[in-house]
Amino acid sequence: MATYKERYLAGEIEFEEIDEYSYQWGMSDDERTLAQYLGLNAQEEDAWVSVGEDALKELLDKQRKK
């Protein structure tokens, strides 16, 4: 199953879907961290936690397929 990041970078889902993925993770028994579940690397996780969603979106958008 593709991660949130993989699907977002491929243009399959909107950025806001991160909320649904986070909810699904919280309701699951998945032993991975939220960042691992979403497919985020350490820099992306740090930007999301320390700065906010806009910072994460900016990092991901730089990688996104046009």
mmCIF file as Biopython writes it, N, C-alpha, C and O atoms, coordinates in Angstrom:
data_model
#
loop_
_atom_site.group_PDB
_atom_site.id
_atom_site.type_symbol
_atom_site.label_atom_id
_atom_site.label_alt_id
_atom_site.label_comp_id
_atom_site.label_asym_id
_atom_site.label_entity_id
_atom_site.label_seq_id
_atom_site.pdbx_PDB_ins_code
_atom_site.Cartn_x
_atom_site.Cartn_y
_atom_site.Cartn_z
_atom_site.occupancy
_atom_site.B_iso_or_equiv
_atom_site.auth_seq_id
_atom_site.auth_asym_id
_atom_site.pdbx_PDB_model_num
ATOM 1   N N  . MET A ? 1  ? 0.847  -1.184 0.000   1.0 0.0 1  A 1 
ATOM 2   C CA . MET A ? 1  ? 0.000  0.000  0.000   1.0 0.0 1  A 1 
ATOM 3   C C  . MET A ? 1  ? 0.896  1.253  0.000   1.0 0.0 1  A 1 
ATOM 4   O O  . MET A ? 1  ? 1.841  1.354  0.783   1.0 0.0 1  A 1 
ATOM 5   N N  . ALA A ? 2  ? 0.587  2.176  -0.870  1.0 0.0 2  A 1 
ATOM 6   C CA . ALA A ? 2  ? 1.370  3.407  -0.980  1.0 0.0 2  A 1 
ATOM 7   C C  . ALA A ? 2  ? 1.142  4.295  0.237   1.0 0.0 2  A 1 
ATOM 8   O O  . ALA A ? 2  ? 0.052  4.327  0.807   1.0 0.0 2  A 1 
ATOM 9   N N  . THR A ? 3  ? 2.181  5.007  0.618   1.0 0.0 3  A 1 
ATOM 10  C CA . THR A ? 3  ? 2.066  5.924  1.758   1.0 0.0 3  A 1 
ATOM 11  C C  . THR A ? 3  ? 1.398  7.223  1.316   1.0 0.0 3  A 1 
ATOM 12  O O  . THR A ? 3  ? 1.230  7.484  0.124   1.0 0.0 3  A 1 
ATOM 13  N N  . TYR A ? 4  ? 1.030  8.011  2.286   1.0 0.0 4  A 1 
ATOM 14  C CA . TYR A ? 4  ? 0.469  9.330  1.998   1.0 0.0 4  A 1 
ATOM 15  C C  . TYR A ? 4  ? 1.413  10.123 1.100   1.0 0.0 4  A 1 
ATOM 16  O O  . TYR A ? 4  ? 0.983  10.694 0.098   1.0 0.0 4  A 1 
ATOM 17  N N  . LYS A ? 5  ? 2.687  10.161 1.451   1.0 0.0 5  A 1 
ATOM 18  C CA . LYS A ? 5  ? 3.657  10.942 0.686   1.0 0.0 5  A 1 
ATOM 19  C C  . LYS A ? 5  ? 3.747  10.455 -0.753  1.0 0.0 5  A 1 
ATOM 20  O O  . LYS A ? 5  ? 3.749  11.266 -1.679  1.0 0.0 5  A 1 
ATOM 21  N N  . GLU A ? 6  ? 3.819  9.156  -0.951  1.0 0.0 6  A 1 
ATOM 22  C CA . GLU A ? 6  ? 3.904  8.600  -2.302  1.0 0.0 6  A 1 
ATOM 23  C C  . GLU A ? 6  ? 2.685  8.994  -3.129  1.0 0.0 6  A 1 
ATOM 24  O O  . GLU A ? 6  ? 2.813  9.386  -4.289  1.0 0.0 6  A 1 
ATOM 25  N N  . ARG A ? 7  ? 1.520  8.890  -2.534  1.0 0.0 7  A 1 
ATOM 26  C CA . ARG A ? 7  ? 0.281  9.220  -3.256  1.0 0.0 7  A 1 
ATOM 27  C C  . ARG A ? 7  ? 0.185  10.716 -3.526  1.0 0.0 7  A 1 
ATOM 28  O O  . ARG A ? 7  ? -0.256 11.126 -4.600  1.0 0.0 7  A 1 
ATOM 29  N N  . TYR A ? 8  ? 0.596  11.536 -2.559  1.0 0.0 8  A 1 
ATOM 30  C CA . TYR A ? 8  ? 0.552  12.990 -2.766  1.0 0.0 8  A 1 
ATOM 31  C C  . TYR A ? 8  ? 1.535  13.407 -3.860  1.0 0.0 8  A 1 
ATOM 32  O O  . TYR A ? 8  ? 1.188  14.196 -4.738  1.0 0.0 8  A 1 
ATOM 33  N N  . LEU A ? 9  ? 2.742  12.886 -3.809  1.0 0.0 9  A 1 
ATOM 34  C CA . LEU A ? 9  ? 3.750  13.244 -4.810  1.0 0.0 9  A 1 
ATOM 35  C C  . LEU A ? 9  ? 3.331  12.795 -6.206  1.0 0.0 9  A 1 
ATOM 36  O O  . LEU A ? 9  ? 3.703  13.426 -7.195  1.0 0.0 9  A 1 
ATOM 37  N N  . ALA A ? 10 ? 2.574  11.729 -6.294  1.0 0.0 10 A 1 
ATOM 38  C CA . ALA A ? 10 ? 2.100  11.227 -7.582  1.0 0.0 10 A 1 
ATOM 39  C C  . ALA A ? 10 ? 0.875  12.007 -8.080  1.0 0.0 10 A 1 
ATOM 40  O O  . ALA A ? 10 ? 0.411  11.794 -9.200  1.0 0.0 10 A 1 
ATOM 41  N N  . GLY A ? 11 ? 0.355  12.910 -7.240  1.0 0.0 11 A 1 
ATOM 42  C CA . GLY A ? 11 ? -0.808 13.695 -7.629  1.0 0.0 11 A 1 
ATOM 43  C C  . GLY A ? 11 ? -2.128 12.969 -7.474  1.0 0.0 11 A 1 
ATOM 44  O O  . GLY A ? 11 ? -3.140 13.397 -8.029  1.0 0.0 11 A 1 
ATOM 45  N N  . GLU A ? 12 ? -2.132 11.875 -6.727  1.0 0.0 12 A 1 
ATOM 46  C CA . GLU A ? 12 ? -3.339 11.071 -6.552  1.0 0.0 12 A 1 
ATOM 47  C C  . GLU A ? 12 ? -4.289 11.644 -5.502  1.0 0.0 12 A 1 
ATOM 48  O O  . GLU A ? 12 ? -5.498 11.426 -5.571  1.0 0.0 12 A 1 
ATOM 49  N N  . ILE A ? 13 ? -3.746 12.371 -4.537  1.0 0.0 13 A 1 
ATOM 50  C CA . ILE A ? 13 ? -4.560 12.919 -3.449  1.0 0.0 13 A 1 
ATOM 51  C C  . ILE A ? 13 ? -4.154 14.365 -3.179  1.0 0.0 13 A 1 
ATOM 52  O O  . ILE A ? 13 ? -3.073 14.804 -3.570  1.0 0.0 13 A 1 
ATOM 53  N N  . GLU A ? 14 ? -5.029 15.086 -2.511  1.0 0.0 14 A 1 
ATOM 54  C CA . GLU A ? 14 ? -4.758 16.468 -2.115  1.0 0.0 14 A 1 
ATOM 55  C C  . GLU A ? 14 ? -3.960 16.476 -0.809  1.0 0.0 14 A 1 
ATOM 56  O O  . GLU A ? 14 ? -3.983 15.505 -0.053  1.0 0.0 14 A 1 
ATOM 57  N N  . PHE A ? 15 ? -3.262 17.572 -0.553  1.0 0.0 15 A 1 
ATOM 58  C CA . PHE A ? 15 ? -2.455 17.687 0.658   1.0 0.0 15 A 1 
ATOM 59  C C  . PHE A ? 15 ? -3.294 17.458 1.915   1.0 0.0 15 A 1 
ATOM 60  O O  . PHE A ? 15 ? -2.837 16.821 2.864   1.0 0.0 15 A 1 
ATOM 61  N N  . GLU A ? 16 ? -4.511 17.975 1.918   1.0 0.0 16 A 1 
ATOM 62  C CA . GLU A ? 16 ? -5.370 17.908 3.104   1.0 0.0 16 A 1 
ATOM 63  C C  . GLU A ? 16 ? -5.695 16.484 3.544   1.0 0.0 16 A 1 
ATOM 64  O O  . GLU A ? 16 ? -6.147 16.271 4.669   1.0 0.0 16 A 1 
ATOM 65  N N  . GLU A ? 17 ? -5.470 15.518 2.672   1.0 0.0 17 A 1 
ATOM 66  C CA . GLU A ? 17 ? -5.705 14.111 3.032   1.0 0.0 17 A 1 
ATOM 67  C C  . GLU A ? 17 ? -4.812 13.659 4.189   1.0 0.0 17 A 1 
ATOM 68  O O  . GLU A ? 17 ? -5.043 12.605 4.781   1.0 0.0 17 A 1 
ATOM 69  N N  . ILE A ? 18 ? -3.792 14.460 4.506   1.0 0.0 18 A 1 
ATOM 70  C CA . ILE A ? 18 ? -2.897 14.101 5.610   1.0 0.0 18 A 1 
ATOM 71  C C  . ILE A ? 18 ? -3.689 13.943 6.907   1.0 0.0 18 A 1 
ATOM 72  O O  . ILE A ? 18 ? -3.327 13.135 7.763   1.0 0.0 18 A 1 
ATOM 73  N N  . ASP A ? 19 ? -4.766 14.712 7.052   1.0 0.0 19 A 1 
ATOM 74  C CA . ASP A ? 19 ? -5.595 14.609 8.255   1.0 0.0 19 A 1 
ATOM 75  C C  . ASP A ? 19 ? -6.266 13.240 8.342   1.0 0.0 19 A 1 
ATOM 76  O O  . ASP A ? 19 ? -6.320 12.642 9.416   1.0 0.0 19 A 1 
ATOM 77  N N  . GLU A ? 20 ? -6.773 12.745 7.222   1.0 0.0 20 A 1 
ATOM 78  C CA . GLU A ? 20 ? -7.429 11.437 7.199   1.0 0.0 20 A 1 
ATOM 79  C C  . GLU A ? 20 ? -6.412 10.325 7.461   1.0 0.0 20 A 1 
ATOM 80  O O  . GLU A ? 20 ? -6.696 9.379  8.195   1.0 0.0 20 A 1 
ATOM 81  N N  . TYR A ? 21 ? -5.241 10.444 6.863   1.0 0.0 21 A 1 
ATOM 82  C CA . TYR A ? 21 ? -4.192 9.444  7.096   1.0 0.0 21 A 1 
ATOM 83  C C  . TYR A ? 21 ? -3.777 9.439  8.573   1.0 0.0 21 A 1 
ATOM 84  O O  . TYR A ? 21 ? -3.575 8.378  9.163   1.0 0.0 21 A 1 
ATOM 85  N N  . SER A ? 22 ? -3.653 10.626 9.160   1.0 0.0 22 A 1 
ATOM 86  C CA . SER A ? 22 ? -3.285 10.720 10.575  1.0 0.0 22 A 1 
ATOM 87  C C  . SER A ? 22 ? -4.355 10.076 11.451  1.0 0.0 22 A 1 
ATOM 88  O O  . SER A ? 22 ? -4.042 9.380  12.417  1.0 0.0 22 A 1 
ATOM 89  N N  . TYR A ? 23 ? -5.610 10.314 11.108  1.0 0.0 23 A 1 
ATOM 90  C CA . TYR A ? 23 ? -6.719 9.716  11.855  1.0 0.0 23 A 1 
ATOM 91  C C  . TYR A ? 23 ? -6.678 8.192  11.739  1.0 0.0 23 A 1 
ATOM 92  O O  . TYR A ? 23 ? -6.812 7.482  12.736  1.0 0.0 23 A 1 
ATOM 93  N N  . GLN A ? 24 ? -6.490 7.693  10.504  1.0 0.0 24 A 1 
ATOM 94  C CA . GLN A ? 24 ? -6.439 6.247  10.298  1.0 0.0 24 A 1 
ATOM 95  C C  . GLN A ? 24 ? -5.302 5.624  11.104  1.0 0.0 24 A 1 
ATOM 96  O O  . GLN A ? 24 ? -5.465 4.552  11.686  1.0 0.0 24 A 1 
ATOM 97  N N  . TRP A ? 25 ? -4.156 6.292  11.137  1.0 0.0 25 A 1 
ATOM 98  C CA . TRP A ? 25 ? -3.025 5.789  11.919  1.0 0.0 25 A 1 
ATOM 99  C C  . TRP A ? 25 ? -3.395 5.726  13.407  1.0 0.0 25 A 1 
ATOM 100 O O  . TRP A ? 25 ? -3.111 4.741  14.088  1.0 0.0 25 A 1 
ATOM 101 N N  . GLY A ? 26 ? -4.032 6.791  13.894  1.0 0.0 26 A 1 
ATOM 102 C CA . GLY A ? 26 ? -4.407 6.853  15.303  1.0 0.0 26 A 1 
ATOM 103 C C  . GLY A ? 26 ? -5.405 5.784  15.709  1.0 0.0 26 A 1 
ATOM 104 O O  . GLY A ? 26 ? -5.446 5.371  16.868  1.0 0.0 26 A 1 
ATOM 105 N N  . MET A ? 27 ? -6.214 5.334  14.750  1.0 0.0 27 A 1 
ATOM 106 C CA . MET A ? 27 ? -7.228 4.320  15.037  1.0 0.0 27 A 1 
ATOM 107 C C  . MET A ? 27 ? -6.719 2.903  14.781  1.0 0.0 27 A 1 
ATOM 108 O O  . MET A ? 27 ? -7.429 1.929  15.030  1.0 0.0 27 A 1 
ATOM 109 N N  . SER A ? 28 ? -5.487 2.793  14.283  1.0 0.0 28 A 1 
ATOM 110 C CA . SER A ? 28 ? -4.953 1.472  13.938  1.0 0.0 28 A 1 
ATOM 111 C C  . SER A ? 28 ? -4.021 0.945  15.031  1.0 0.0 28 A 1 
ATOM 112 O O  . SER A ? 28 ? -3.706 1.635  16.000  1.0 0.0 28 A 1 
ATOM 113 N N  . ASP A ? 29 ? -3.601 -0.291 14.837  1.0 0.0 29 A 1 
ATOM 114 C CA . ASP A ? 29 ? -2.626 -0.910 15.734  1.0 0.0 29 A 1 
ATOM 115 C C  . ASP A ? 29 ? -1.227 -0.872 15.124  1.0 0.0 29 A 1 
ATOM 116 O O  . ASP A ? 29 ? -0.329 -1.577 15.585  1.0 0.0 29 A 1 
ATOM 117 N N  . ASP A ? 30 ? -1.043 -0.062 14.101  1.0 0.0 30 A 1 
ATOM 118 C CA . ASP A ? 30 ? 0.237  0.029  13.392  1.0 0.0 30 A 1 
ATOM 119 C C  . ASP A ? 30 ? 1.324  0.462  14.374  1.0 0.0 30 A 1 
ATOM 120 O O  . ASP A ? 30 ? 1.152  1.429  15.117  1.0 0.0 30 A 1 
ATOM 121 N N  . GLU A ? 31 ? 2.434  -0.257 14.371  1.0 0.0 31 A 1 
ATOM 122 C CA . GLU A ? 31 ? 3.506  0.030  15.322  1.0 0.0 31 A 1 
ATOM 123 C C  . GLU A ? 31 ? 4.487  1.080  14.821  1.0 0.0 31 A 1 
ATOM 124 O O  . GLU A ? 31 ? 5.355  1.529  15.571  1.0 0.0 31 A 1 
ATOM 125 N N  . ARG A ? 32 ? 4.354  1.478  13.547  1.0 0.0 32 A 1 
ATOM 126 C CA . ARG A ? 32 ? 5.231  2.528  13.019  1.0 0.0 32 A 1 
ATOM 127 C C  . ARG A ? 32 ? 4.871  3.879  13.634  1.0 0.0 32 A 1 
ATOM 128 O O  . ARG A ? 32 ? 3.750  4.085  14.101  1.0 0.0 32 A 1 
ATOM 129 N N  . THR A ? 33 ? 5.830  4.784  13.627  1.0 0.0 33 A 1 
ATOM 130 C CA . THR A ? 33 ? 5.528  6.154  14.048  1.0 0.0 33 A 1 
ATOM 131 C C  . THR A ? 33 ? 4.618  6.779  12.998  1.0 0.0 33 A 1 
ATOM 132 O O  . THR A ? 33 ? 4.488  6.252  11.893  1.0 0.0 33 A 1 
ATOM 133 N N  . LEU A ? 34 ? 3.995  7.890  13.334  1.0 0.0 34 A 1 
ATOM 134 C CA . LEU A ? 34 ? 3.136  8.568  12.371  1.0 0.0 34 A 1 
ATOM 135 C C  . LEU A ? 34 ? 3.937  8.980  11.147  1.0 0.0 34 A 1 
ATOM 136 O O  . LEU A ? 34 ? 3.466  8.830  10.019  1.0 0.0 34 A 1 
ATOM 137 N N  . ALA A ? 35 ? 5.139  9.495  11.354  1.0 0.0 35 A 1 
ATOM 138 C CA . ALA A ? 35 ? 5.973  9.912  10.226  1.0 0.0 35 A 1 
ATOM 139 C C  . ALA A ? 35 ? 6.282  8.731  9.311   1.0 0.0 35 A 1 
ATOM 140 O O  . ALA A ? 35 ? 6.227  8.871  8.089   1.0 0.0 35 A 1 
ATOM 141 N N  . GLN A ? 36 ? 6.602  7.584  9.875   1.0 0.0 36 A 1 
ATOM 142 C CA . GLN A ? 36 ? 6.874  6.392  9.074   1.0 0.0 36 A 1 
ATOM 143 C C  . GLN A ? 36 ? 5.619  5.971  8.312   1.0 0.0 36 A 1 
ATOM 144 O O  . GLN A ? 36 ? 5.689  5.616  7.136   1.0 0.0 36 A 1 
ATOM 145 N N  . TYR A ? 37 ? 4.488  6.012  8.980   1.0 0.0 37 A 1 
ATOM 146 C CA . TYR A ? 37 ? 3.213  5.637  8.363   1.0 0.0 37 A 1 
ATOM 147 C C  . TYR A ? 37 ? 2.906  6.538  7.175   1.0 0.0 37 A 1 
ATOM 148 O O  . TYR A ? 37 ? 2.422  6.073  6.143   1.0 0.0 37 A 1 
ATOM 149 N N  . LEU A ? 38 ? 3.190  7.830  7.325   1.0 0.0 38 A 1 
ATOM 150 C CA . LEU A ? 38 ? 2.930  8.788  6.252   1.0 0.0 38 A 1 
ATOM 151 C C  . LEU A ? 38 ? 3.987  8.743  5.161   1.0 0.0 38 A 1 
ATOM 152 O O  . LEU A ? 38 ? 3.752  9.200  4.043   1.0 0.0 38 A 1 
ATOM 153 N N  . GLY A ? 39 ? 5.160  8.189  5.488   1.0 0.0 39 A 1 
ATOM 154 C CA . GLY A ? 39 ? 6.254  8.121  4.531   1.0 0.0 39 A 1 
ATOM 155 C C  . GLY A ? 39 ? 7.155  9.339  4.560   1.0 0.0 39 A 1 
ATOM 156 O O  . GLY A ? 39 ? 7.887  9.595  3.604   1.0 0.0 39 A 1 
ATOM 157 N N  . LEU A ? 40 ? 7.109  10.099 5.661   1.0 0.0 40 A 1 
ATOM 158 C CA . LEU A ? 40 ? 7.902  11.322 5.767   1.0 0.0 40 A 1 
ATOM 159 C C  . LEU A ? 40 ? 9.312  11.026 6.252   1.0 0.0 40 A 1 
ATOM 160 O O  . LEU A ? 40 ? 9.518  10.142 7.083   1.0 0.0 40 A 1 
ATOM 161 N N  . ASN A ? 41 ? 10.282 11.768 5.728   1.0 0.0 41 A 1 
ATOM 162 C CA . ASN A ? 41 ? 11.650 11.646 6.236   1.0 0.0 41 A 1 
ATOM 163 C C  . ASN A ? 41 ? 11.813 12.584 7.436   1.0 0.0 41 A 1 
ATOM 164 O O  . ASN A ? 41 ? 10.884 13.313 7.783   1.0 0.0 41 A 1 
ATOM 165 N N  . ALA A ? 42 ? 12.972 12.567 8.058   1.0 0.0 42 A 1 
ATOM 166 C CA . ALA A ? 42 ? 13.204 13.344 9.284   1.0 0.0 42 A 1 
ATOM 167 C C  . ALA A ? 42 ? 13.051 14.842 9.047   1.0 0.0 42 A 1 
ATOM 168 O O  . ALA A ? 42 ? 12.483 15.537 9.890   1.0 0.0 42 A 1 
ATOM 169 N N  . GLN A ? 43 ? 13.542 15.356 7.924   1.0 0.0 43 A 1 
ATOM 170 C CA . GLN A ? 43 ? 13.427 16.782 7.625   1.0 0.0 43 A 1 
ATOM 171 C C  . GLN A ? 43 ? 11.964 17.184 7.460   1.0 0.0 43 A 1 
ATOM 172 O O  . GLN A ? 43 ? 11.544 18.231 7.954   1.0 0.0 43 A 1 
ATOM 173 N N  . GLU A ? 44 ? 11.197 16.360 6.772   1.0 0.0 44 A 1 
ATOM 174 C CA . GLU A ? 44 ? 9.775  16.659 6.562   1.0 0.0 44 A 1 
ATOM 175 C C  . GLU A ? 44 ? 9.001  16.592 7.869   1.0 0.0 44 A 1 
ATOM 176 O O  . GLU A ? 44 ? 8.149  17.439 8.138   1.0 0.0 44 A 1 
ATOM 177 N N  . GLU A ? 45 ? 9.295  15.596 8.670   1.0 0.0 45 A 1 
ATOM 178 C CA . GLU A ? 45 ? 8.627  15.477 9.965   1.0 0.0 45 A 1 
ATOM 179 C C  . GLU A ? 45 ? 8.943  16.687 10.845  1.0 0.0 45 A 1 
ATOM 180 O O  . GLU A ? 45 ? 8.053  17.250 11.482  1.0 0.0 45 A 1 
ATOM 181 N N  . ASP A ? 46 ? 10.211 17.080 10.872  1.0 0.0 46 A 1 
ATOM 182 C CA . ASP A ? 46 ? 10.626 18.221 11.681  1.0 0.0 46 A 1 
ATOM 183 C C  . ASP A ? 46 ? 9.921  19.507 11.225  1.0 0.0 46 A 1 
ATOM 184 O O  . ASP A ? 46 ? 9.450  20.287 12.053  1.0 0.0 46 A 1 
ATOM 185 N N  . ALA A ? 47 ? 9.852  19.719 9.923   1.0 0.0 47 A 1 
ATOM 186 C CA . ALA A ? 47 ? 9.181  20.912 9.401   1.0 0.0 47 A 1 
ATOM 187 C C  . ALA A ? 47 ? 7.709  20.909 9.796   1.0 0.0 47 A 1 
ATOM 188 O O  . ALA A ? 47 ? 7.162  21.944 10.178  1.0 0.0 47 A 1 
ATOM 189 N N  . TRP A ? 48 ? 7.072  19.753 9.706   1.0 0.0 48 A 1 
ATOM 190 C CA . TRP A ? 48 ? 5.650  19.629 10.043  1.0 0.0 48 A 1 
ATOM 191 C C  . TRP A ? 48 ? 5.409  19.911 11.518  1.0 0.0 48 A 1 
ATOM 192 O O  . TRP A ? 48 ? 4.484  20.641 11.874  1.0 0.0 48 A 1 
ATOM 193 N N  . VAL A ? 49 ? 6.249  19.328 12.378  1.0 0.0 49 A 1 
ATOM 194 C CA . VAL A ? 49 ? 6.073  19.465 13.824  1.0 0.0 49 A 1 
ATOM 195 C C  . VAL A ? 49 ? 6.500  20.854 14.316  1.0 0.0 49 A 1 
ATOM 196 O O  . VAL A ? 49 ? 5.802  21.479 15.114  1.0 0.0 49 A 1 
ATOM 197 N N  . SER A ? 50 ? 7.642  21.323 13.834  1.0 0.0 50 A 1 
ATOM 198 C CA . SER A ? 50 ? 8.218  22.572 14.337  1.0 0.0 50 A 1 
ATOM 199 C C  . SER A ? 50 ? 7.613  23.829 13.727  1.0 0.0 50 A 1 
ATOM 200 O O  . SER A ? 50 ? 7.452  24.841 14.410  1.0 0.0 50 A 1 
ATOM 201 N N  . VAL A ? 51 ? 7.278  23.764 12.433  1.0 0.0 51 A 1 
ATOM 202 C CA . VAL A ? 51 ? 6.805  24.966 11.739  1.0 0.0 51 A 1 
ATOM 203 C C  . VAL A ? 51 ? 5.317  24.870 11.414  1.0 0.0 51 A 1 
ATOM 204 O O  . VAL A ? 51 ? 4.563  25.813 11.653  1.0 0.0 51 A 1 
ATOM 205 N N  . GLY A ? 52 ? 4.898  23.735 10.871  1.0 0.0 52 A 1 
ATOM 206 C CA . GLY A ? 52 ? 3.485  23.555 10.572  1.0 0.0 52 A 1 
ATOM 207 C C  . GLY A ? 52 ? 3.246  22.938 9.209   1.0 0.0 52 A 1 
ATOM 208 O O  . GLY A ? 52 ? 4.181  22.640 8.466   1.0 0.0 52 A 1 
ATOM 209 N N  . GLU A ? 53 ? 1.959  22.753 8.894   1.0 0.0 53 A 1 
ATOM 210 C CA . GLU A ? 53 ? 1.564  22.095 7.652   1.0 0.0 53 A 1 
ATOM 211 C C  . GLU A ? 53 ? 2.066  22.826 6.412   1.0 0.0 53 A 1 
ATOM 212 O O  . GLU A ? 53 ? 2.433  22.186 5.427   1.0 0.0 53 A 1 
ATOM 213 N N  . ASP A ? 54 ? 2.087  24.151 6.445   1.0 0.0 54 A 1 
ATOM 214 C CA . ASP A ? 54 ? 2.540  24.910 5.273   1.0 0.0 54 A 1 
ATOM 215 C C  . ASP A ? 54 ? 3.993  24.588 4.937   1.0 0.0 54 A 1 
ATOM 216 O O  . ASP A ? 54 ? 4.351  24.484 3.764   1.0 0.0 54 A 1 
ATOM 217 N N  . ALA A ? 55 ? 4.821  24.432 5.954   1.0 0.0 55 A 1 
ATOM 218 C CA . ALA A ? 55 ? 6.233  24.102 5.730   1.0 0.0 55 A 1 
ATOM 219 C C  . ALA A ? 55 ? 6.367  22.711 5.129   1.0 0.0 55 A 1 
ATOM 220 O O  . ALA A ? 55 ? 7.184  22.500 4.232   1.0 0.0 55 A 1 
ATOM 221 N N  . LEU A ? 56 ? 5.578  21.765 5.611   1.0 0.0 56 A 1 
ATOM 222 C CA . LEU A ? 56 ? 5.605  20.417 5.064   1.0 0.0 56 A 1 
ATOM 223 C C  . LEU A ? 56 ? 5.120  20.432 3.619   1.0 0.0 56 A 1 
ATOM 224 O O  . LEU A ? 56 ? 5.732  19.811 2.750   1.0 0.0 56 A 1 
ATOM 225 N N  . LYS A ? 57 ? 4.043  21.128 3.366   1.0 0.0 57 A 1 
ATOM 226 C CA . LYS A ? 57 ? 3.505  21.202 2.001   1.0 0.0 57 A 1 
ATOM 227 C C  . LYS A ? 57 ? 4.541  21.783 1.044   1.0 0.0 57 A 1 
ATOM 228 O O  . LYS A ? 57 ? 4.687  21.301 -0.079  1.0 0.0 57 A 1 
ATOM 229 N N  . GLU A ? 58 ? 5.250  22.799 1.474   1.0 0.0 58 A 1 
ATOM 230 C CA . GLU A ? 58 ? 6.279  23.414 0.636   1.0 0.0 58 A 1 
ATOM 231 C C  . GLU A ? 58 ? 7.378  22.400 0.284   1.0 0.0 58 A 1 
ATOM 232 O O  . GLU A ? 58 ? 7.807  22.316 -0.867  1.0 0.0 58 A 1 
ATOM 233 N N  . LEU A ? 59 ? 7.825  21.637 1.280   1.0 0.0 59 A 1 
ATOM 234 C CA . LEU A ? 59 ? 8.855  20.615 1.025   1.0 0.0 59 A 1 
ATOM 235 C C  . LEU A ? 59 ? 8.354  19.543 0.064   1.0 0.0 59 A 1 
ATOM 236 O O  . LEU A ? 59 ? 9.073  19.135 -0.848  1.0 0.0 59 A 1 
ATOM 237 N N  . LEU A ? 60 ? 7.127  19.091 0.269   1.0 0.0 60 A 1 
ATOM 238 C CA . LEU A ? 60 ? 6.585  18.046 -0.589  1.0 0.0 60 A 1 
ATOM 239 C C  . LEU A ? 60 ? 6.326  18.562 -2.002  1.0 0.0 60 A 1 
ATOM 240 O O  . LEU A ? 60 ? 6.556  17.853 -2.982  1.0 0.0 60 A 1 
ATOM 241 N N  . ASP A ? 61 ? 5.848  19.798 -2.099  1.0 0.0 61 A 1 
ATOM 242 C CA . ASP A ? 61 ? 5.553  20.360 -3.416  1.0 0.0 61 A 1 
ATOM 243 C C  . ASP A ? 61 ? 6.798  20.489 -4.278  1.0 0.0 61 A 1 
ATOM 244 O O  . ASP A ? 61 ? 6.708  20.425 -5.504  1.0 0.0 61 A 1 
ATOM 245 N N  . LYS A ? 62 ? 7.955  20.670 -3.659  1.0 0.0 62 A 1 
ATOM 246 C CA . LYS A ? 62 ? 9.202  20.741 -4.408  1.0 0.0 62 A 1 
ATOM 247 C C  . LYS A ? 62 ? 9.536  19.393 -5.046  1.0 0.0 62 A 1 
ATOM 248 O O  . LYS A ? 62 ? 10.270 19.336 -6.033  1.0 0.0 62 A 1 
ATOM 249 N N  . GLN A ? 63 ? 9.003  18.316 -4.487  1.0 0.0 63 A 1 
ATOM 250 C CA . GLN A ? 63 ? 9.272  16.958 -4.985  1.0 0.0 63 A 1 
ATOM 251 C C  . GLN A ? 63 ? 8.169  16.427 -5.887  1.0 0.0 63 A 1 
ATOM 252 O O  . GLN A ? 63 ? 8.339  15.414 -6.565  1.0 0.0 63 A 1 
ATOM 253 N N  . ARG A ? 64 ? 7.040  17.119 -5.888  1.0 0.0 64 A 1 
ATOM 254 C CA . ARG A ? 64 ? 5.839  16.615 -6.564  1.0 0.0 64 A 1 
ATOM 255 C C  . ARG A ? 64 ? 5.996  16.598 -8.081  1.0 0.0 64 A 1 
ATOM 256 O O  . ARG A ? 64 ? 6.593  17.500 -8.669  1.0 0.0 64 A 1 
ATOM 257 N N  . LYS A ? 65 ? 5.455  15.567 -8.695  1.0 0.0 65 A 1 
ATOM 258 C CA . LYS A ? 65 ? 5.465  15.459 -10.152 1.0 0.0 65 A 1 
ATOM 259 C C  . LYS A ? 65 ? 4.512  16.489 -10.728 1.0 0.0 65 A 1 
ATOM 260 O O  . LYS A ? 65 ? 3.408  16.686 -10.221 1.0 0.0 65 A 1 
ATOM 261 N N  . LYS A ? 66 ? 4.939  17.126 -11.762 1.0 0.0 66 A 1 
ATOM 262 C CA . LYS A ? 66 ? 4.107  18.170 -12.386 1.0 0.0 66 A 1 
ATOM 263 C C  . LYS A ? 66 ? 3.076  17.565 -13.299 1.0 0.0 66 A 1 
ATOM 264 O O  . LYS A ? 66 ? 2.289  18.290 -13.908 1.0 0.0 66 A 1 
#
